[in-house]
Amino acid sequence: MQTTTGGRLDLRPPRNRVSRKAVAYWFVRALVGWLVITAIQVIWLIGESDLLPHLIGLAVTAVLAAVHLAVMPWWRYRVHLWEATDEAIYTQSGWFNQERRIAPVSRIQTVDSKRGPLEQVFGLANVTVTTASAAGPLKIDGLDRGTADRLVDELTANTQATTGDAT
């Protein structure tokens, strides 16, 4: 796979999508947040004499929640991309502010995998690749657990096989 031009790595869109199960995970995680906000509004509504402003607020919350829950998971699925080659790891993430990053394998210091309780329910994992970059680590969220495990193994092997100072 050609990833260089004239001896340098090119910043380009990564080729791999995260797991499709991430769509359901992001939906459920956002739904919990919206349910908390709605519960607070309903509790505030109880005992109020002037219901109209509170009902309007509840209606606005319902519309915003519906739009957010319909759009956000699929938008994230389309935007969040990743790719690992023998030379580098590429990531693309973001919501409104989208970011593409590339880390040469020779600069990788650590590779970590993490699964929270809700991610475990969906069979997902996150991979974090730490470099000496001031921009911070590269994160790939929403990978299938098996894919994440293979990626960690491959990056670890590539990092160990690559000469460089990881700085």
C-alpha positions as CSV (number, residue, x, y, z in Angstrom):
1,M,0.0,0.0,0.0
2,Q,1.5,3.3,-1.1
3,T,1.3,5.9,1.7
4,T,4.2,8.2,0.9
5,T,5.0,10.8,-1.7
6,G,8.7,11.6,-2.2
7,G,9.6,9.9,1.1
8,R,7.0,11.6,3.3
9,L,3.7,10.5,4.6
10,D,0.6,12.1,3.1
11,L,-2.3,13.4,5.3
12,R,-5.3,11.8,3.6
13,P,-8.6,10.4,4.6
14,P,-8.4,7.1,6.4
15,R,-10.1,4.1,4.7
16,N,-11.8,2.2,7.5
17,R,-15.1,3.0,9.2
18,V,-15.7,2.2,12.9
19,S,-18.1,-0.7,13.8
20,R,-21.7,-0.2,12.7
21,K,-22.6,-1.2,16.3
22,A,-21.2,2.2,17.3
23,V,-24.3,3.8,15.8
24,A,-26.5,2.1,18.4
25,Y,-24.0,2.7,21.2
26,W,-23.9,6.5,20.4
27,F,-27.7,6.6,20.2
28,V,-28.2,4.9,23.6
29,R,-25.5,7.0,25.3
30,A,-27.1,10.2,24.0
31,L,-30.6,9.0,24.8
32,V,-29.6,8.5,28.5
33,G,-28.5,12.2,28.5
34,W,-31.7,13.4,27.0
35,L,-33.7,11.3,29.5
36,V,-31.9,12.9,32.4
37,I,-32.7,16.4,31.0
38,T,-36.3,15.5,30.4
39,A,-36.6,14.0,34.0
40,I,-35.3,17.2,35.5
41,Q,-37.8,19.3,33.5
42,V,-40.7,17.0,34.5
43,I,-39.7,17.2,38.2
44,W,-39.5,21.0,37.8
45,L,-42.9,21.0,36.2
46,I,-44.5,19.3,39.1
47,G,-46.0,21.7,41.6
48,E,-45.7,24.7,39.2
49,S,-48.8,26.9,38.8
50,D,-47.7,28.4,35.4
51,L,-47.4,25.3,33.3
52,L,-47.2,26.8,29.8
53,P,-43.5,27.9,29.9
54,H,-42.5,24.6,31.3
55,L,-44.5,22.7,28.7
56,I,-43.0,24.8,25.9
57,G,-39.5,24.0,27.3
58,L,-40.4,20.3,27.4
59,A,-41.6,20.4,23.8
60,V,-38.4,22.2,22.7
61,T,-36.3,19.6,24.5
62,A,-38.3,16.8,22.8
63,V,-37.7,18.3,19.4
64,L,-34.0,18.9,20.0
65,A,-33.6,15.4,21.4
66,A,-35.3,13.8,18.4
67,V,-33.2,15.7,15.9
68,H,-30.0,15.0,17.8
69,L,-30.8,11.3,18.2
70,A,-31.7,10.9,14.5
71,V,-28.7,12.8,13.1
72,M,-25.7,12.5,15.5
73,P,-25.0,8.7,15.5
74,W,-25.1,8.4,11.7
75,W,-23.0,11.6,11.3
76,R,-20.4,10.3,13.7
77,Y,-20.4,7.0,11.8
78,R,-19.7,8.7,8.5
79,V,-17.0,11.0,9.9
80,H,-15.1,8.7,12.3
81,L,-12.5,6.9,10.1
82,W,-9.2,5.1,10.8
83,E,-6.5,3.2,9.1
84,A,-3.2,1.6,10.2
85,T,-0.4,0.9,7.7
86,D,3.1,-0.4,8.3
87,E,4.3,3.2,8.2
88,A,1.6,5.2,10.1
89,I,-1.8,5.4,11.8
90,Y,-4.4,7.7,10.3
91,T,-7.5,9.0,12.1
92,Q,-10.4,11.3,11.3
93,S,-12.9,12.4,13.9
94,G,-15.1,15.2,15.0
95,W,-18.6,16.5,14.9
96,F,-18.6,20.0,13.6
97,N,-14.9,20.6,13.9
98,Q,-13.4,17.6,12.1
99,E,-9.8,16.6,12.6
100,R,-7.5,14.4,10.5
101,R,-4.3,13.2,12.2
102,I,-1.4,11.0,11.2
103,A,1.2,9.4,13.4
104,P,4.2,7.7,12.0
105,V,4.7,4.2,13.6
106,S,8.2,5.3,14.6
107,R,6.7,8.0,16.8
108,I,4.3,5.7,18.7
109,Q,5.0,5.4,22.4
110,T,2.1,3.4,23.7
111,V,-1.0,1.6,22.4
112,D,-4.0,1.1,24.7
113,S,-7.4,-0.4,24.5
114,K,-10.4,0.6,26.7
115,R,-13.9,-0.7,27.1
116,G,-16.5,1.0,29.4
117,P,-19.5,-0.9,30.7
118,L,-21.9,0.3,28.0
119,E,-19.3,-0.3,25.3
120,Q,-18.9,-3.9,26.6
121,V,-22.7,-4.4,26.2
122,F,-22.3,-3.4,22.5
123,G,-19.1,-5.4,22.0
124,L,-17.1,-2.2,21.3
125,A,-13.7,-1.0,22.3
126,N,-11.6,2.2,21.9
127,V,-7.9,2.3,20.9
128,T,-5.6,5.1,22.0
129,V,-2.2,5.6,20.3
130,T,0.1,7.9,22.3
131,T,2.9,9.8,20.7
132,A,5.1,12.6,21.9
133,S,2.9,15.1,19.9
134,A,1.6,18.2,21.7
135,A,-1.7,17.6,20.0
136,G,-2.2,14.6,22.3
137,P,-3.0,10.9,21.6
138,L,-4.8,9.6,18.5
139,K,-8.1,8.0,19.6
140,I,-10.2,5.5,17.6
141,D,-13.6,5.1,19.3
142,G,-16.3,2.6,18.4
143,L,-14.3,-0.3,17.1
144,D,-15.6,-3.9,17.2
145,R,-13.8,-5.6,20.1
146,G,-12.0,-8.1,17.8
147,T,-10.9,-5.4,15.5
148,A,-9.6,-3.3,18.4
149,D,-7.6,-6.3,19.7
150,R,-6.1,-7.0,16.3
151,L,-5.2,-3.4,15.8
152,V,-3.5,-3.2,19.2
153,D,-1.5,-6.3,18.4
154,E,-0.5,-5.1,14.9
155,L,0.5,-1.6,16.1
156,T,2.5,-3.1,19.0
157,A,4.3,-5.4,16.6
158,N,4.9,-2.7,14.0
159,T,6.2,-0.3,16.7
160,Q,8.6,-2.9,18.1
161,A,9.8,-3.7,14.6
162,T,10.3,0.0,13.6
163,T,13.5,1.7,14.4
164,G,13.1,5.2,15.8
165,D,13.2,7.2,19.0
166,A,9.4,7.5,19.4
167,T,9.7,11.3,20.1
